[in-house]
Amino acid sequence: MALEKTDDELKRYYSIGEVAERFGIKTSVIRFWEGEFDFLKPHKNAKGDRRFTKANLEQLALIHHLVKERGFTLEGARREISNSKQELKEKVELLDRLRRIRKTLSEL
């Protein structure tokens, strides 16, 4: 039995509003982080609207985890990301899976 993908899993791009809602932050924070972290480069359409990919969401999840959840300064977050990018990515993926499991359990 194949699992059906949700609309969210089928999406290729996310608007800045959708991303802000997902992380519980304001759009201005995302724009600010984009200027502070060189690797965060969302696509822009002809009108200049930001379009975030799944890879961008993973990058934002790393930044959000360090700055909002662990209390790092922006400089500290940049340093931590450059020192242990892969290790942090795995931790954030694990946290994301745990949140999805918790959400599923709460819906039962």
PyMOL CGO cylinders between C-alpha atoms (Angstrom):
from pymol import cmd
from pymol.cgo import CYLINDER

trace = [
    CYLINDER, 0.00, 0.00, 0.00, 1.59, 3.26, -1.14, 0.3, 1, 1, 1, 1, 1, 1,
    CYLINDER, 1.59, 3.26, -1.14, 1.29, 6.32, 1.03, 0.3, 1, 1, 1, 1, 1, 1,
    CYLINDER, 1.29, 6.32, 1.03, -0.29, 9.32, -0.63, 0.3, 1, 1, 1, 1, 1, 1,
    CYLINDER, -0.29, 9.32, -0.63, 1.67, 12.53, -0.48, 0.3, 1, 1, 1, 1, 1, 1,
    CYLINDER, 1.67, 12.53, -0.48, 0.05, 15.52, 1.17, 0.3, 1, 1, 1, 1, 1, 1,
    CYLINDER, 0.05, 15.52, 1.17, -0.34, 18.81, -0.68, 0.3, 1, 1, 1, 1, 1, 1,
    CYLINDER, -0.34, 18.81, -0.68, 2.55, 20.16, 1.39, 0.3, 1, 1, 1, 1, 1, 1,
    CYLINDER, 2.55, 20.16, 1.39, 4.85, 17.35, 0.23, 0.3, 1, 1, 1, 1, 1, 1,
    CYLINDER, 4.85, 17.35, 0.23, 3.95, 17.99, -3.42, 0.3, 1, 1, 1, 1, 1, 1,
    CYLINDER, 3.95, 17.99, -3.42, 4.69, 21.73, -3.30, 0.3, 1, 1, 1, 1, 1, 1,
    CYLINDER, 4.69, 21.73, -3.30, 7.81, 22.91, -5.05, 0.3, 1, 1, 1, 1, 1, 1,
    CYLINDER, 7.81, 22.91, -5.05, 7.88, 26.50, -3.77, 0.3, 1, 1, 1, 1, 1, 1,
    CYLINDER, 7.88, 26.50, -3.77, 6.58, 28.24, -0.67, 0.3, 1, 1, 1, 1, 1, 1,
    CYLINDER, 6.58, 28.24, -0.67, 5.77, 31.93, -0.25, 0.3, 1, 1, 1, 1, 1, 1,
    CYLINDER, 5.77, 31.93, -0.25, 7.42, 33.97, 2.47, 0.3, 1, 1, 1, 1, 1, 1,
    CYLINDER, 7.42, 33.97, 2.47, 4.06, 34.09, 4.29, 0.3, 1, 1, 1, 1, 1, 1,
    CYLINDER, 4.06, 34.09, 4.29, 3.77, 30.30, 4.29, 0.3, 1, 1, 1, 1, 1, 1,
    CYLINDER, 3.77, 30.30, 4.29, 7.32, 29.97, 5.55, 0.3, 1, 1, 1, 1, 1, 1,
    CYLINDER, 7.32, 29.97, 5.55, 6.78, 32.54, 8.30, 0.3, 1, 1, 1, 1, 1, 1,
    CYLINDER, 6.78, 32.54, 8.30, 3.63, 30.74, 9.43, 0.3, 1, 1, 1, 1, 1, 1,
    CYLINDER, 3.63, 30.74, 9.43, 5.41, 27.39, 9.43, 0.3, 1, 1, 1, 1, 1, 1,
    CYLINDER, 5.41, 27.39, 9.43, 8.14, 28.69, 11.76, 0.3, 1, 1, 1, 1, 1, 1,
    CYLINDER, 8.14, 28.69, 11.76, 5.92, 31.01, 13.80, 0.3, 1, 1, 1, 1, 1, 1,
    CYLINDER, 5.92, 31.01, 13.80, 7.95, 34.11, 12.96, 0.3, 1, 1, 1, 1, 1, 1,
    CYLINDER, 7.95, 34.11, 12.96, 7.34, 37.35, 11.07, 0.3, 1, 1, 1, 1, 1, 1,
    CYLINDER, 7.34, 37.35, 11.07, 8.23, 37.73, 7.40, 0.3, 1, 1, 1, 1, 1, 1,
    CYLINDER, 8.23, 37.73, 7.40, 10.61, 40.55, 8.34, 0.3, 1, 1, 1, 1, 1, 1,
    CYLINDER, 10.61, 40.55, 8.34, 12.68, 38.07, 10.38, 0.3, 1, 1, 1, 1, 1, 1,
    CYLINDER, 12.68, 38.07, 10.38, 13.06, 35.83, 7.33, 0.3, 1, 1, 1, 1, 1, 1,
    CYLINDER, 13.06, 35.83, 7.33, 14.13, 38.79, 5.18, 0.3, 1, 1, 1, 1, 1, 1,
    CYLINDER, 14.13, 38.79, 5.18, 16.62, 39.83, 7.87, 0.3, 1, 1, 1, 1, 1, 1,
    CYLINDER, 16.62, 39.83, 7.87, 18.06, 36.31, 8.12, 0.3, 1, 1, 1, 1, 1, 1,
    CYLINDER, 18.06, 36.31, 8.12, 18.39, 36.22, 4.34, 0.3, 1, 1, 1, 1, 1, 1,
    CYLINDER, 18.39, 36.22, 4.34, 20.74, 39.20, 4.58, 0.3, 1, 1, 1, 1, 1, 1,
    CYLINDER, 20.74, 39.20, 4.58, 22.66, 37.74, 7.53, 0.3, 1, 1, 1, 1, 1, 1,
    CYLINDER, 22.66, 37.74, 7.53, 23.25, 34.20, 6.21, 0.3, 1, 1, 1, 1, 1, 1,
    CYLINDER, 23.25, 34.20, 6.21, 24.92, 34.09, 2.79, 0.3, 1, 1, 1, 1, 1, 1,
    CYLINDER, 24.92, 34.09, 2.79, 23.79, 30.54, 2.05, 0.3, 1, 1, 1, 1, 1, 1,
    CYLINDER, 23.79, 30.54, 2.05, 20.08, 31.41, 2.38, 0.3, 1, 1, 1, 1, 1, 1,
    CYLINDER, 20.08, 31.41, 2.38, 19.11, 32.42, -1.15, 0.3, 1, 1, 1, 1, 1, 1,
    CYLINDER, 19.11, 32.42, -1.15, 15.45, 31.83, -2.06, 0.3, 1, 1, 1, 1, 1, 1,
    CYLINDER, 15.45, 31.83, -2.06, 14.39, 32.04, -5.70, 0.3, 1, 1, 1, 1, 1, 1,
    CYLINDER, 14.39, 32.04, -5.70, 12.63, 35.21, -6.79, 0.3, 1, 1, 1, 1, 1, 1,
    CYLINDER, 12.63, 35.21, -6.79, 9.94, 35.41, -9.45, 0.3, 1, 1, 1, 1, 1, 1,
    CYLINDER, 9.94, 35.41, -9.45, 9.61, 38.18, -12.05, 0.3, 1, 1, 1, 1, 1, 1,
    CYLINDER, 9.61, 38.18, -12.05, 7.85, 40.42, -9.50, 0.3, 1, 1, 1, 1, 1, 1,
    CYLINDER, 7.85, 40.42, -9.50, 10.63, 39.87, -6.97, 0.3, 1, 1, 1, 1, 1, 1,
    CYLINDER, 10.63, 39.87, -6.97, 8.55, 37.70, -4.64, 0.3, 1, 1, 1, 1, 1, 1,
    CYLINDER, 8.55, 37.70, -4.64, 10.62, 35.19, -2.71, 0.3, 1, 1, 1, 1, 1, 1,
    CYLINDER, 10.62, 35.19, -2.71, 9.95, 31.51, -3.45, 0.3, 1, 1, 1, 1, 1, 1,
    CYLINDER, 9.95, 31.51, -3.45, 11.42, 29.10, -0.93, 0.3, 1, 1, 1, 1, 1, 1,
    CYLINDER, 11.42, 29.10, -0.93, 12.35, 25.52, -1.81, 0.3, 1, 1, 1, 1, 1, 1,
    CYLINDER, 12.35, 25.52, -1.81, 12.50, 22.54, 0.54, 0.3, 1, 1, 1, 1, 1, 1,
    CYLINDER, 12.50, 22.54, 0.54, 16.27, 23.11, 0.75, 0.3, 1, 1, 1, 1, 1, 1,
    CYLINDER, 16.27, 23.11, 0.75, 15.61, 26.71, 1.84, 0.3, 1, 1, 1, 1, 1, 1,
    CYLINDER, 15.61, 26.71, 1.84, 13.18, 25.43, 4.48, 0.3, 1, 1, 1, 1, 1, 1,
    CYLINDER, 13.18, 25.43, 4.48, 15.90, 23.12, 5.82, 0.3, 1, 1, 1, 1, 1, 1,
    CYLINDER, 15.90, 23.12, 5.82, 18.31, 26.06, 5.97, 0.3, 1, 1, 1, 1, 1, 1,
    CYLINDER, 18.31, 26.06, 5.97, 15.73, 28.17, 7.80, 0.3, 1, 1, 1, 1, 1, 1,
    CYLINDER, 15.73, 28.17, 7.80, 15.03, 25.29, 10.18, 0.3, 1, 1, 1, 1, 1, 1,
    CYLINDER, 15.03, 25.29, 10.18, 18.72, 25.25, 11.12, 0.3, 1, 1, 1, 1, 1, 1,
    CYLINDER, 18.72, 25.25, 11.12, 18.79, 28.99, 11.69, 0.3, 1, 1, 1, 1, 1, 1,
    CYLINDER, 18.79, 28.99, 11.69, 15.51, 28.94, 13.62, 0.3, 1, 1, 1, 1, 1, 1,
    CYLINDER, 15.51, 28.94, 13.62, 16.69, 26.09, 15.82, 0.3, 1, 1, 1, 1, 1, 1,
    CYLINDER, 16.69, 26.09, 15.82, 19.93, 27.84, 16.73, 0.3, 1, 1, 1, 1, 1, 1,
    CYLINDER, 19.93, 27.84, 16.73, 18.63, 31.38, 17.14, 0.3, 1, 1, 1, 1, 1, 1,
    CYLINDER, 18.63, 31.38, 17.14, 15.11, 30.92, 18.50, 0.3, 1, 1, 1, 1, 1, 1,
    CYLINDER, 15.11, 30.92, 18.50, 15.29, 27.57, 20.28, 0.3, 1, 1, 1, 1, 1, 1,
    CYLINDER, 15.29, 27.57, 20.28, 18.87, 27.48, 21.55, 0.3, 1, 1, 1, 1, 1, 1,
    CYLINDER, 18.87, 27.48, 21.55, 19.39, 31.23, 21.97, 0.3, 1, 1, 1, 1, 1, 1,
    CYLINDER, 19.39, 31.23, 21.97, 22.48, 31.66, 19.78, 0.3, 1, 1, 1, 1, 1, 1,
    CYLINDER, 22.48, 31.66, 19.78, 23.45, 35.11, 18.54, 0.3, 1, 1, 1, 1, 1, 1,
    CYLINDER, 23.45, 35.11, 18.54, 23.50, 35.49, 14.76, 0.3, 1, 1, 1, 1, 1, 1,
    CYLINDER, 23.50, 35.49, 14.76, 27.31, 35.37, 14.77, 0.3, 1, 1, 1, 1, 1, 1,
    CYLINDER, 27.31, 35.37, 14.77, 27.24, 32.30, 17.00, 0.3, 1, 1, 1, 1, 1, 1,
    CYLINDER, 27.24, 32.30, 17.00, 24.72, 30.62, 14.70, 0.3, 1, 1, 1, 1, 1, 1,
    CYLINDER, 24.72, 30.62, 14.70, 26.87, 31.37, 11.63, 0.3, 1, 1, 1, 1, 1, 1,
    CYLINDER, 26.87, 31.37, 11.63, 29.90, 29.89, 13.38, 0.3, 1, 1, 1, 1, 1, 1,
    CYLINDER, 29.90, 29.89, 13.38, 28.01, 26.81, 14.57, 0.3, 1, 1, 1, 1, 1, 1,
    CYLINDER, 28.01, 26.81, 14.57, 26.56, 26.19, 11.11, 0.3, 1, 1, 1, 1, 1, 1,
    CYLINDER, 26.56, 26.19, 11.11, 29.94, 26.43, 9.44, 0.3, 1, 1, 1, 1, 1, 1,
    CYLINDER, 29.94, 26.43, 9.44, 31.52, 24.13, 12.04, 0.3, 1, 1, 1, 1, 1, 1,
    CYLINDER, 31.52, 24.13, 12.04, 28.96, 21.38, 12.08, 0.3, 1, 1, 1, 1, 1, 1,
    CYLINDER, 28.96, 21.38, 12.08, 26.46, 21.79, 9.25, 0.3, 1, 1, 1, 1, 1, 1,
    CYLINDER, 26.46, 21.79, 9.25, 25.79, 18.08, 8.70, 0.3, 1, 1, 1, 1, 1, 1,
    CYLINDER, 25.79, 18.08, 8.70, 25.43, 17.24, 12.38, 0.3, 1, 1, 1, 1, 1, 1,
    CYLINDER, 25.43, 17.24, 12.38, 22.97, 20.10, 12.92, 0.3, 1, 1, 1, 1, 1, 1,
    CYLINDER, 22.97, 20.10, 12.92, 20.98, 19.14, 9.83, 0.3, 1, 1, 1, 1, 1, 1,
    CYLINDER, 20.98, 19.14, 9.83, 20.52, 15.61, 11.19, 0.3, 1, 1, 1, 1, 1, 1,
    CYLINDER, 20.52, 15.61, 11.19, 19.40, 16.98, 14.57, 0.3, 1, 1, 1, 1, 1, 1,
    CYLINDER, 19.40, 16.98, 14.57, 16.90, 19.35, 12.97, 0.3, 1, 1, 1, 1, 1, 1,
    CYLINDER, 16.90, 19.35, 12.97, 15.53, 16.54, 10.78, 0.3, 1, 1, 1, 1, 1, 1,
    CYLINDER, 15.53, 16.54, 10.78, 15.10, 14.41, 13.89, 0.3, 1, 1, 1, 1, 1, 1,
    CYLINDER, 15.10, 14.41, 13.89, 13.33, 17.27, 15.70, 0.3, 1, 1, 1, 1, 1, 1,
    CYLINDER, 13.33, 17.27, 15.70, 11.07, 17.76, 12.68, 0.3, 1, 1, 1, 1, 1, 1,
    CYLINDER, 11.07, 17.76, 12.68, 10.17, 14.06, 12.64, 0.3, 1, 1, 1, 1, 1, 1,
    CYLINDER, 10.17, 14.06, 12.64, 9.44, 14.16, 16.37, 0.3, 1, 1, 1, 1, 1, 1,
    CYLINDER, 9.44, 14.16, 16.37, 7.17, 17.19, 15.92, 0.3, 1, 1, 1, 1, 1, 1,
    CYLINDER, 7.17, 17.19, 15.92, 5.26, 15.43, 13.13, 0.3, 1, 1, 1, 1, 1, 1,
    CYLINDER, 5.26, 15.43, 13.13, 4.87, 12.33, 15.29, 0.3, 1, 1, 1, 1, 1, 1,
    CYLINDER, 4.87, 12.33, 15.29, 3.67, 14.45, 18.22, 0.3, 1, 1, 1, 1, 1, 1,
    CYLINDER, 3.67, 14.45, 18.22, 1.17, 16.20, 15.95, 0.3, 1, 1, 1, 1, 1, 1,
    CYLINDER, 1.17, 16.20, 15.95, -0.10, 12.88, 14.61, 0.3, 1, 1, 1, 1, 1, 1,
    CYLINDER, -0.10, 12.88, 14.61, -0.46, 11.49, 18.13, 0.3, 1, 1, 1, 1, 1, 1,
    CYLINDER, -0.46, 11.49, 18.13, -2.31, 14.58, 19.32, 0.3, 1, 1, 1, 1, 1, 1,
    CYLINDER, -2.31, 14.58, 19.32, -4.79, 14.19, 16.45, 0.3, 1, 1, 1, 1, 1, 1,
    CYLINDER, -4.79, 14.19, 16.45, -5.68, 10.62, 17.51, 0.3, 1, 1, 1, 1, 1, 1,
]
cmd.load_cgo(trace, "trace")
